[in-house]
Amino acid sequence: MGAELNRLARHGWRSLHSIPLANKVAVDHLLIGPAGCSASTQSTTTNGPYGSATIP
């Protein structure tokens, strides 16, 4: 997923990956760009990825 997000750089987006936070929590992907920012944490289960949040 990170490689795909990096491709957005040509459209003015900056992507950061594996950002450590407090209490052993990490943001897997953070996008910062013209439209704002979006952060997601990806976990794989039998139901697929979950845990995405968008920050306006």
C-alpha angles and dihedrals in degrees: 000000000000094000091053092050091050088061089068090072090090087062095053099269126131118206126200124187138203097010110183118223133179123298095027092296121138137188106227097201133012122186120195119183151124094303096047131265137306129193128194139180115202125206124169121221132153086277094054132244122343141166105073124156132181122210113205 
